[in-house]
Amino acid sequence: MTLDDIKKAAQVVVEDSDQRESVEASILPIATDQLDELYKYINSGIRREPKCRKILIEWGIRSAQEQDDTTQQLKFIRLAGIWSGEHEPKSDQAFTLLEEGLGLAEKYGDTVAMLDFYLALAQISYDRYKFDQAEQWLKAGYSIAKDGEFPKKEVQFIHKFGNLYRALKDNNQAMDWYNAAETFALKNQLHMDYVNALVAKGHIYSHLGQHDSSEELFRKVVAYLKDVPEAVKETPEWWKALANAYYSLSSAVHSQEKYHEALLMLRNAEETIKGRGDEARRYKALITHMFSSVYSTLKNYDKAMYYDQRAYDLSMEINFKELAIVSQVRIAGHHYNQKRYDEAKKLLLQYLPELEKIHQPHILVENWNMLGNIELELGNVEHAEKCFRKALDFAGEIVATPSAYVGLGKVYHKQKKYQRAVTELKRALDLYQERDHWGGAIEVHHLLGTIIDEMDGDYEEILYHFDAAAQLMKKLWNKYAEELEQIDLTIEDTDQRNEYYRYFTQRYQELSTENLEQMERVMKTLHRAQGIIEKSQKELQAGQAELEEARRKVEQQQQELTAARKRQMEQQEIIMELSTPVIQLYEGILTVPVIGTVDSRRADQLMENILNAITQLEAHTAIIDITGVPIVDTEVANHLTKTVQATRLLGADCILVGISPQIAQTLVHIGVDLQHITTRSNLQAGLEVALKKIGIDLKQKRKSQSTGNTKS
């Protein structure tokens, strides 16, 4: 009888319990050589098909007892305890079974089995948040492992101590234990245990926001696994560890906005698990979930939602409840990002209680923050404050959560509790600056400038925050430009390059729009400062005795105003420079996304940037994208026409894209003739025209690919 026959027999009993007696009479006892195979099968997926596996465990115990095989009997008793711990969380049956097994192992003198029972008891105690009890089991087992010659078991206990202290939010203690596990495993050539210690340390760095350190460790793991002996590579533990390393590395680089590299690492993980059978299904679910994270950041929410739904389906198939729950709250996040607040709130309220049962505080914090922001959008300010407070409670000392402080700042701003708002926002700013999180810092600087202005506060401080936001925005755009340049060098697929281009352009447009809005507040602040100076001048005329002191104050205030105006001009120069970036989409093809109102000064800047770029890059085509221009009148049309004419004088073609139906109607009504200019509705269409001029036909290429796929 084969293992498949035994599994089918168990399934028959699951479907019809009345047949159990007859089935067991024909199948039991299971032969000793098949018990090993049956044990490996059950142990590889204790969460899947729980009813069937419970029957198989019972048959394993009975068969071992009837054949007086104490080793197999202890192994299956341990499986029974683990199964109960997984599937009967409110019952103490797991502890009863494992403690009975521990007693039998001690009676039979089987030290290895005893250590396995101690590890299982500690793990179930840990899973049920009984940390004191878990520590007692670990100490008892560790003392036995140290006294004997069981290096494999000893390093497992060391690693479990690290897990325990990490759960207790004592990162220093956890890191000490992981360092001990790393050293011990390397000394004893326990390759997988060495890898596990490095990965655990990498995850601590990630939770602390030190993503560069975690990236370094995960790269070290990948390199180490590729260099282990071939015998190690033939084990399932090897490919699982490599897939996990690629997955963790993807998360680390994703946190540093290296999106292309994050996707590449996930594809490496997919390649690693290909053809690995049922054991790979858990890893497939995790990798699919991570794909969603990257595409969500790239604002491709449809694709992100597809991957999260797929991750949920895969998780349910293998009874991976934790990831299934996380996938659902991630789907709530996609609804939130698309401003479908009611759908997002409904999912969060349904799954947050389940999420609290999972020992992953960073995910809890993230989603309580999201619910707080939803309540803010829906006008439920008091509920929002409770959500942000709950996020801080779950964060404790292990999770950095500047978003919660930002949320509280917004709550107090709405309640006009300005000083409290400023206090919370400055906490958030400190955390963002510690982690070089420029996007978050930009948002906080804008909020602080706005709130201090509403408080009629010091205009020097107001201008400082707006100026800091503008400087950071420039740094962030330079970072995006470097990323685009790297993408241009490494990605050959035009559609994928366009996807990244759309993302970075959208990010820049959002930042530019926000900063331009804040410039209006800067102007109001300057007007208020001017009013203060004028008032001081009138008071001078009324008090001759205080003339010299008053004059000194006025001169000082005039100097401050001059300095403030200078900073305003510098900010305007930054905005002007960033508002007309020239980006090379393809060799010889440039694009300029134009955002906001086009006046004569901006038109001159636009022309100068395009002409310089054409000369420097020897471009043959320039695409001007006016999707972000709200109004195109006769003056704007004349500016664009002059730019096209100047471009042609340099021997290059110019294509105008992004003309909306409303703008097209306006141009017809005011009599503007653009027949001599090549126009297209969007950037993709303009790029296709430009590429066709150099012999690249994207439509024909897609058609050929489609035909090839159909034939295949």
C-alpha positions in Angstrom: 0.0 0.0 0.0 1.4 3.4 -1.0 1.2 6.7 0.8 -1.4 7.9 -1.7 -3.6 4.9 -0.8 -3.3 5.8 2.9 -4.2 9.4 2.2 -7.2 8.4 0.1 -8.4 6.0 2.9 -8.2 8.9 5.4 -10.2 11.1 3.0 -12.9 8.4 2.8 -13.2 8.5 6.6 -13.4 12.3 6.6 -16.3 12.2 4.1 -18.1 9.2 5.8 -17.2 8.5 9.4 -19.4 5.4 9.4 -16.8 3.7 7.2 -13.9 4.3 9.7 -14.0 0.8 11.3 -13.9 -1.1 8.0 -11.2 1.2 6.5 -9.0 0.9 9.5 -9.4 -2.9 9.5 -8.0 -3.0 5.9 -5.2 -0.5 6.4 -3.8 -0.8 9.9 -1.1 -1.2 11.1 0.8 0.9 8.6 4.2 -0.7 7.9 7.3 0.8 9.6 9.0 1.9 6.4 5.8 3.8 5.4 5.5 5.5 8.8 8.6 7.6 8.0 7.1 8.7 4.7 3.7 9.5 6.4 5.5 11.5 9.1 7.3 13.7 6.5 4.1 14.3 4.6 2.1 15.4 7.7 5.0 17.5 9.1 5.4 19.4 5.8 1.9 20.9 6.0 0.3 20.5 9.4 -2.1 23.4 8.6 -3.5 21.9 5.4 -6.5 19.5 5.3 -6.7 19.4 9.1 -9.4 16.7 9.4 -7.5 14.3 7.1 -4.2 14.9 8.8 -5.7 14.4 12.2 -6.8 10.9 11.2 -3.4 10.2 9.7 -1.7 11.2 12.9 -4.0 8.9 14.9 -3.2 6.0 12.5 0.5 6.7 12.9 0.3 6.5 16.7 -1.7 3.3 16.6 0.6 1.6 14.1 3.7 2.6 16.0 2.2 1.3 19.3 1.1 -2.0 17.7 4.6 -2.5 16.3 6.3 -1.4 19.6 8.2 1.3 17.7 8.7 3.9 20.4 10.7 6.3 18.2 7.8 6.6 15.7 5.2 6.7 18.5 6.9 9.8 20.1 7.2 11.5 16.7 3.5 11.1 16.0 2.5 12.1 19.5 4.5 15.3 19.0 2.6 15.9 15.7 -0.7 15.4 17.5 0.2 18.1 20.0 1.3 20.5 17.3 -1.9 19.8 15.3 -4.0 20.5 18.4 -2.1 23.7 19.0 -2.8 24.9 15.5 -6.4 23.9 15.2 -7.8 23.9 18.8 -6.4 27.3 20.1 -8.9 27.5 23.0 -8.1 24.0 24.2 -5.3 22.8 26.5 -5.2 19.5 24.7 -2.0 20.4 22.9 -0.2 20.9 26.2 -1.6 17.7 27.6 -0.5 15.6 24.6 3.0 17.2 24.5 3.6 16.8 28.2 2.5 13.2 28.1 4.9 12.7 25.1 7.7 14.4 27.1 7.1 12.0 30.0 7.3 9.0 27.6 10.5 10.3 26.0 12.1 10.6 29.4 10.9 7.1 30.3 12.4 5.6 27.1 15.6 7.7 27.5 15.1 9.3 24.1 16.9 12.7 24.6 16.4 14.0 21.1 12.7 13.4 21.4 12.6 15.2 24.7 14.3 18.2 23.2 11.7 18.2 20.3 8.9 18.2 22.9 10.4 21.1 24.8 10.7 23.1 21.6 7.1 22.3 20.6 5.8 23.2 24.1 7.7 26.5 24.0 6.4 27.3 20.5 2.7 26.8 21.4 3.2 28.8 24.6 4.7 31.6 22.5 1.9 31.4 19.9 -0.6 31.9 22.7 1.3 34.8 24.2 2.2 32.8 27.3 5.7 34.2 27.2 6.7 33.3 30.8 5.7 29.7 30.2 7.6 29.7 26.9 10.7 30.9 28.6 10.5 28.1 31.2 10.2 25.4 28.6 13.1 26.9 26.6 15.4 27.1 29.7 14.6 23.4 30.7 15.3 22.1 27.2 18.4 24.4 26.6 20.1 23.1 29.8 19.7 19.5 28.4 20.9 20.4 24.9 24.0 22.2 26.3 25.0 19.3 28.5 24.8 16.8 25.7 26.2 16.7 22.2 23.3 18.0 20.3 24.5 21.1 18.4 21.6 21.1 16.0 19.1 21.2 18.9 21.2 23.6 20.9 21.2 26.2 18.1 17.4 25.9 17.8 17.0 26.7 21.4 19.3 29.8 21.1 17.3 31.0 18.1 14.0 30.5 20.0 15.3 32.7 22.8 15.9 35.4 20.2 12.3 35.0 19.0 11.0 35.2 22.5 12.8 38.5 23.4 11.9 40.0 20.1 8.2 39.3 20.9 8.8 40.9 24.3 10.1 44.0 22.4 13.5 43.7 23.9 15.5 44.1 20.7 18.9 44.2 22.4 18.4 40.9 24.1 17.0 39.4 20.9 20.0 40.6 18.9 22.4 39.1 21.5 20.7 35.7 21.1 20.7 35.9 17.3 24.4 36.8 17.3 25.0 33.8 19.6 23.1 31.6 17.2 25.0 33.0 14.2 28.4 32.3 15.8 27.4 28.8 17.1 26.0 27.8 13.7 29.0 29.0 11.7 31.4 27.2 14.1 29.4 23.9 13.8 28.8 24.3 10.0 25.0 24.3 10.5 24.3 26.2 7.3 20.6 26.7 7.5 20.7 27.7 11.2 23.4 30.3 10.3 21.1 31.7 7.6 18.1 31.8 9.9 20.1 33.8 12.4 21.1 36.4 9.8 17.6 36.7 8.5 16.2 37.2 12.0 18.7 40.0 12.6 17.7 41.5 9.2 14.1 41.6 10.2 14.9 43.5 13.5 16.8 46.1 11.4 13.7 46.4 9.1 11.4 47.0 12.1 13.7 49.6 13.4 13.7 51.4 10.0 17.3 50.6 9.3 16.6 49.2 5.8 20.1 49.6 4.5 21.4 47.4 7.2 18.7 44.8 6.6 19.4 44.9 2.9 23.1 44.2 3.6 22.3 41.2 5.7 19.8 39.7 3.2 22.4 40.1 0.4 24.9 38.3 2.6 22.4 35.4 3.0 21.8 35.1 -0.7 25.5 35.0 -1.5 26.1 32.5 1.3 23.3 30.2 0.1 24.7 30.2 -3.4 28.1 29.1 -2.1 27.1 26.2 0.2 28.1 22.6 -0.6 26.0 20.9 -3.4 24.7 18.4 -0.8 23.0 21.2 1.1 21.5 22.6 -2.1 19.7 19.3 -2.7 17.7 19.7 0.5 14.2 21.4 0.7 15.6 23.6 3.4 18.0 25.2 1.0 15.5 26.4 -1.7 13.1 27.5 1.1 15.8 29.6 2.7 16.9 31.1 -0.7 13.3 32.0 -1.6 12.8 33.6 1.8 16.1 35.6 1.4 15.0 37.0 -2.0 11.6 37.8 -0.5 13.1 39.6 2.5 15.6 41.4 0.3 12.7 42.6 -1.9 11.0 44.1 1.1 14.2 45.8 2.2 14.9 47.5 -1.2 11.2 48.3 -1.6 11.4 50.3 1.7 14.2 52.3 0.1 12.1 53.1 -3.0 14.2 50.8 -5.3 11.1 49.4 -7.0 12.6 47.8 -10.0 15.1 45.9 -7.9 12.3 44.8 -5.5 10.3 43.3 -8.5 13.5 41.6 -9.7 14.1 40.0 -6.3 10.5 38.7 -6.3 11.0 37.2 -9.7 14.2 35.5 -8.5 12.1 34.1 -5.6 9.5 32.8 -8.0 12.2 31.1 -10.1 13.6 29.5 -6.9 10.3 27.8 -6.0 9.3 26.8 -9.5 8.6 23.0 -9.8 8.9 22.5 -6.0 5.4 21.0 -5.6 3.0 21.5 -2.7 5.7 22.6 -0.3 6.2 25.8 -2.4 2.6 27.0 -2.1 3.1 28.9 1.1 6.1 30.7 -0.4 4.1 31.4 -3.6 1.4 33.1 -1.4 4.0 35.3 0.3 5.7 36.3 -2.9 2.4 37.1 -4.5 1.5 39.3 -1.5 4.8 41.1 -1.8 4.2 41.8 -5.5 1.0 43.6 -4.4 3.1 45.8 -2.0 5.4 47.0 -4.8 2.6 47.7 -7.3 0.6 49.5 -4.6 3.6 51.8 -4.0 3.7 52.4 -7.8 0.1 53.4 -7.6 -1.0 50.6 -9.9 -3.9 49.7 -7.5 -5.7 47.4 -9.9 -2.7 45.2 -10.3 -2.0 45.4 -6.5 -5.6 44.4 -5.7 -5.3 41.5 -8.2 -2.1 40.2 -6.4 -3.6 40.6 -2.9 -6.8 38.7 -3.9 -4.6 36.0 -5.4 -2.5 35.9 -2.2 -5.8 35.6 -0.2 -7.0 32.7 -2.4 -3.7 30.9 -2.2 -3.6 31.4 1.6 -7.1 30.0 2.1 -6.1 26.9 0.0 -3.3 26.0 2.4 -5.1 27.3 5.6 -2.5 30.1 6.0 -4.9 32.3 8.0 -2.5 35.0 9.0 -1.6 35.9 5.4 -5.3 35.6 4.3 -6.2 38.2 7.0 -3.3 40.5 6.0 -4.3 40.3 2.4 -7.8 41.5 3.2 -6.6 44.5 5.1 -4.3 45.2 2.2 -7.3 45.2 -0.1 -8.8 47.7 2.3 -5.7 49.8 1.7 -6.2 49.8 -2.0 -9.8 51.0 -1.6 -8.5 53.8 0.7 -5.9 54.9 -1.8 -8.6 55.2 -4.4 -10.8 57.2 -1.9 -13.4 54.4 -1.5 -13.5 55.1 2.2 -16.7 53.2 3.1 -15.4 50.0 1.5 -12.0 50.3 3.2 -13.6 51.0 6.6 -15.9 48.0 6.3 -13.0 45.6 5.6 -10.8 47.0 8.4 -13.6 46.8 11.0 -14.1 43.2 9.9 -10.5 42.1 9.9 -8.7 44.2 12.5 -10.0 42.1 15.4 -8.6 39.0 13.6 -5.4 40.9 12.9 -4.8 41.6 16.6 -4.5 37.9 17.1 -1.5 37.8 14.8 1.8 38.7 16.5 2.8 41.3 13.8 2.6 44.8 15.5 4.0 46.7 12.5 1.0 45.6 10.4 -1.4 46.4 13.2 0.1 49.9 13.5 -0.1 50.6 9.8 -3.8 49.6 9.6 -4.9 51.5 12.7 -3.3 54.5 11.2 -5.2 53.9 8.0 -8.5 53.6 9.8 -7.7 56.8 11.6 -7.1 58.6 8.3 -10.4 57.2 6.9 -12.3 58.5 10.0 -10.6 61.9 9.4 -11.8 61.9 5.7 -15.3 61.0 6.8 -15.3 63.8 9.4 -15.2 61.5 12.5 -12.5 63.4 14.3 -12.9 61.8 17.7 -12.9 58.3 16.3 -9.8 59.2 14.3 -8.0 60.3 17.4 -8.8 56.9 19.1 -7.5 55.0 16.1 -4.1 56.9 16.1 -3.8 56.4 19.9 -4.4 52.7 19.4 -1.7 52.6 16.7 0.7 54.1 19.2 -0.3 51.6 21.9 0.4 48.7 19.5 3.7 50.3 18.3 5.2 50.4 21.8 9.0 50.7 21.5 9.4 48.2 18.7 7.7 50.0 15.8 8.5 53.5 14.7 5.2 55.2 13.8 5.5 58.8 12.7 2.2 58.4 10.7 0.3 58.2 14.0 1.8 61.5 15.2 1.0 63.1 11.9 -2.6 61.8 12.3 -2.9 63.3 15.8 -1.5 66.6 14.4 -4.2 66.7 11.8 -6.9 65.8 14.5 -5.8 68.7 16.7 -5.5 71.0 13.7 -9.1 70.4 12.9 -10.0 71.0 16.6 -8.0 74.2 16.5 -5.8 72.9 19.3 -2.8 74.4 17.5 -0.1 74.0 20.1 -0.9 70.3 20.6 -0.9 69.8 16.8 2.5 71.4 16.5 3.9 69.2 19.3 2.7 65.9 17.6 3.9 67.0 14.2 7.4 67.8 15.5 7.6 64.3 16.9 6.7 62.9 13.5 9.3 65.2 11.8 12.0 64.0 14.2 11.2 60.3 13.3 11.1 61.1 9.5 14.4 62.9 9.6 16.1 60.1 11.6 15.1 57.7 8.7 15.7 60.1 5.8 12.0 59.7 4.9 11.8 62.8 2.6 8.2 62.4 1.5 6.9 62.2 5.0 9.1 65.2 6.1 7.8 67.3 3.2 4.2 66.7 4.3 5.0 67.6 8.0 6.9 70.8 7.0 3.9 71.9 5.0 1.5 71.2 7.9 3.7 72.9 10.4 4.0 76.0 8.2 0.2 76.1 7.7 -0.7 75.7 11.4 1.9 78.2 12.7 0.6 80.7 10.1 -3.0 80.1 11.4 -1.7 80.7 14.9 -0.3 84.1 13.7 3.1 82.7 14.8 6.6 83.8 14.0 6.8 84.3 10.2 10.5 83.3 10.3 9.5 79.8 11.5 6.7 79.6 9.0 9.0 80.4 6.1 11.6 78.0 7.5 9.2 75.1 7.2 8.0 76.0 3.6 11.6 76.5 2.6 12.7 73.1 4.1 9.8 71.4 2.2 10.9 73.0 -1.1 14.5 71.9 -0.6 13.5 68.3 0.2 11.2 68.3 -2.8 14.1 69.1 -5.0 16.3 66.4 -3.4 13.4 63.9 -3.9 13.0 64.8 -7.5 16.7 64.4 -8.1 16.4 60.9 -6.5 13.6 60.1 -8.9 15.6 61.3 -11.8 18.5 59.1 -10.9 16.1 56.1 -10.5 14.6 56.9 -14.0 18.1 57.0 -15.4 18.9 53.6 -13.9 15.6 52.2 -15.3 16.5 53.6 -18.7 19.7 51.6 -18.6 18.3 48.3 -17.2 14.8 47.9 -18.5 14.3 47.2 -22.2 10.5 46.6 -22.1 8.9 49.9 -23.2 5.6 49.3 -21.4 7.3 48.7 -18.1 9.5 51.8 -18.6 6.4 53.8 -19.3 4.8 52.5 -16.1 7.7 53.7 -14.0 7.7 57.0 -15.9 4.0 57.5 -15.2 4.6 56.7 -11.5 7.5 59.1 -11.0 5.8 61.9 -13.0 2.6 61.5 -10.9 4.7 61.6 -7.7 6.4 64.8 -8.9 3.2 66.4 -9.9 1.6 65.7 -6.5 4.6 67.2 -4.8 4.7 70.2 -7.1 1.0 70.9 -6.7 1.2 70.8 -2.9 4.3 73.0 -2.9 2.7 75.6 -5.2 -0.4 75.7 -3.0 1.8 76.4 0.0 3.6 79.2 -1.9 0.3 81.1 -1.7 0.5 80.8 2.1 4.0 82.2 2.0 2.8 85.2 0.2 0.1 85.8 2.8 2.7 85.5 5.5 4.8 88.1 3.8 1.8 90.5 3.5 1.2 90.0 7.2 4.9 90.8 7.9 4.6 94.0 5.7 1.5 95.0 7.8 3.5 94.7 11.0 6.3 96.9 9.5 3.8 99.6 8.4 2.2 99.6 11.8 5.6 100.1 13.4 6.3 103.0 11.1 3.1 104.8 12.2 4.0 104.3 15.8 7.4 105.9 15.2 5.7 109.1 14.2 3.7 109.2 17.4 6.6 108.8 19.8 9.6 111.0 19.3 11.2 109.9 22.6 11.4 106.3 21.3 12.5 107.3 17.8 15.9 105.7 17.7 14.8 102.4 19.3 11.8 102.2 17.0 13.9 103.0 13.9 16.3 100.2 14.9 13.4 97.8 15.2 12.0 98.8 11.8 15.4 98.4 10.2 15.7 95.0 11.7 12.3 94.0 10.5 13.0 95.4 7.0 16.1 93.2 6.9 14.1 90.2 8.0 11.5 91.0 5.3 14.3 91.3 2.7 15.7 88.0 3.8 12.2 86.5 3.7 11.6 87.9 0.2 15.0 86.5 -0.9 14.0 83.0 0.4 10.7 83.4 -1.5 12.6 84.1 -4.7 14.8 81.1 -4.1 11.7 79.0 -3.6 10.2 80.3 -6.8 13.5 79.5 -8.6 13.3 75.9 -7.2 9.7 75.6 -8.3 10.5 77.0 -11.7 13.4 74.6 -12.2 11.3 71.6 -11.1 8.2 72.6 -13.1 9.9 72.0 -16.5 12.0 68.9 -16.1 13.4 67.3 -19.4 13.4 63.5 -19.3 14.9 61.2 -21.9 12.4 58.5 -22.6 14.4 56.8 -25.4 17.6 57.5 -27.2 17.0 60.7 -29.1 13.5 61.2 -27.7 12.8 63.7 -24.9 9.7 64.6 -22.9 8.8 67.6 -20.9 5.8 67.3 -18.5 4.4 70.8 -18.0 2.4 71.3 -14.8 0.5 74.5 -13.7 -0.1 77.8 -15.3 2.3 78.8 -18.2 3.3 82.5 -18.1 6.0 84.3 -20.2 8.7 83.5 -17.7 7.8 79.8 -17.5 7.5 79.7 -21.3 11.1 81.1 -21.7 12.3 78.5 -19.1 10.6 75.7 -21.0 12.1 76.8 -24.4 15.6 77.1 -22.9 15.4 73.7 -21.2 14.2 71.9 -24.3 16.8 73.6 -26.6 19.6 72.9 -24.3 18.6 69.3 -23.9 18.2 68.7 -27.7 21.7 70.1 -28.2 23.3 68.2 -25.3 21.6 64.8 -26.0 21.5 65.2 -29.8 17.7 64.5 -29.7 15.6 64.3 -32.8 12.2 64.5 -31.1 10.8 66.4 -28.2 7.4 65.6 -26.7 5.7 68.4 -24.7 3.1 66.9 -22.3 0.5 69.6 -21.2 -1.8 67.2 -19.3 -1.1 69.2 -16.1 -1.8 72.6 -17.7 -5.3 73.7 -16.5 -5.9 76.5 -19.1 -4.6 76.9 -22.7 -5.5 80.3 -24.1 -4.1 82.4 -27.0 -1.1 83.5 -25.0 -0.2 79.9 -24.0 -0.8 78.7 -27.5 1.6 81.4 -28.9 4.3 80.3 -26.3 4.0 76.7 -27.4 4.1 77.6 -31.1 7.3 79.6 -30.6 8.8 76.7 -28.7 8.0 74.3 -31.6 9.5 76.7 -34.1 12.7 77.1 -32.1 12.9 73.3 -31.8 12.6 72.9 -35.6 15.4 75.4 -36.1 17.7 72.9 -34.3 16.5 70.2 -36.7 14.3 68.3 -34.2 10.6 67.5 -34.4 8.2 68.5 -31.7 5.0 66.6 -30.6 2.3 68.2 -28.4 0.4 65.7 -26.2 -2.2 65.9 -23.4 -4.8 68.1 -25.1 -8.0 67.4 -23.3 -11.4 67.6 -25.1 -12.2 70.8 -23.1 -9.0 72.5 -24.1 -9.5 71.4 -27.7 -12.9 73.1 -27.8 -11.4 76.3 -26.2 -8.7 76.5 -28.9 -11.3 76.2 -31.7 -13.5 78.9 -30.1 -10.7 81.4 -29.8 -9.4 80.6 -33.3 -6.0 79.1 -32.5 -4.6 77.0 -35.4 -2.3 74.2 -34.4 -2.5 72.3 -37.7 1.2 72.8 -38.3 2.0 71.1 -35.0 1.9 67.3 -34.5 -0.6 66.6 -31.6 -1.7 63.5 -29.8 -4.1 62.8 -26.9 -1.6 61.3 -24.4 2.1 60.6 -23.8 1.9 56.9 -25.0 0.4 58.0 -28.4 3.1 60.6 -28.7 5.8 58.2 -27.9 4.5 55.7 -30.5 4.7 58.5 -33.2 8.3 59.4 -32.1 9.4 55.7 -32.2 7.8 55.1 -35.5 9.9 57.9 -37.0 13.0 55.8 -36.2 11.5 52.6 -37.4 10.0 51.2 -34.2 6.3 50.3 -34.6 4.9 49.5 -31.1 1.5 48.6 -32.4 2.9 46.2 -35.0 5.3 44.8 -32.3 2.3 44.1 -29.9 0.3 42.6 -32.8 3.2 40.3 -33.6 3.6 39.3 -30.0 -0.1 38.7 -29.7 -0.1 36.6 -32.9 2.9 34.6 -31.6 1.1 34.0 -28.3 -2.0 32.8 -30.2 0.0 30.4 -32.3 1.8 29.0 -29.3 
